[in-house]
Amino acid sequence: MPHAAIAPSHKKRIRSTAERSFAGKGSRRHQSSISLINIRKCTVLRRLVWFPIALVAAVLLVTLSVANRDPVRLVLDPFRPEAPVISLTLPLYAYLLGALTIGVVLGGLSTWMTQGRWRKTARVKAQDAMRWQAEADRLARERDNQIGASRTLVSTKR
């Protein structure tokens, strides 16, 4: 069977260990249905693990907010702290949650920026793989055309 005859839907890459464990067993349709079931199980399991953690974090944040609800004045004028031009009065938990949010956002951005070279490498490798796949498909078509042409020559000579 020529390589070019494989449907594009069968060229999907294996994405998880659940899918990888079933590679090579049974038909492709059977593999995909089993892997989808295992992916759903992993997703449900992930939700079941993260729900208690998120619940505990929420309880801690609410407790922190209730305990620190007194207003605090943030002075942003270093030259005249007794009569500041710019100041902000909010409950202490608002400052704490704001600092936490800013930290999460900055951490995510720095992680995303440091992983940029790996994303670029993955893009380049994917382009190379597509180029080599197209070359292999082209060569397979040429081979099949040559074989078909030689068969017609042989059949016409008889």
Residue pairs with C-beta under 8 A, 6 or more apart in sequence:
2 140
2 141
2 143
2 144
3 136
3 137
3 140
4 137
4 140
4 141
4 144
10 28
14 20
14 23
15 39
16 35
16 38
16 39
16 42
18 35
18 38
18 39
18 41
18 42
19 31
19 35
19 38
19 39
21 38
22 31
22 34
22 35
22 38
23 31
25 31
26 34
61 97
64 93
64 96
65 91
65 93
65 97
67 93
68 91
68 92
68 93
68 96
69 91
69 92
69 93
70 91
70 92
71 89
71 90
71 91
72 89
72 90
72 91
72 92
72 95
73 87
73 88
73 89
74 87
74 88
74 89
74 90
74 95
75 81
75 84
75 86
75 87
76 84
76 86
76 87
76 88
77 84
77 85
77 86
77 87
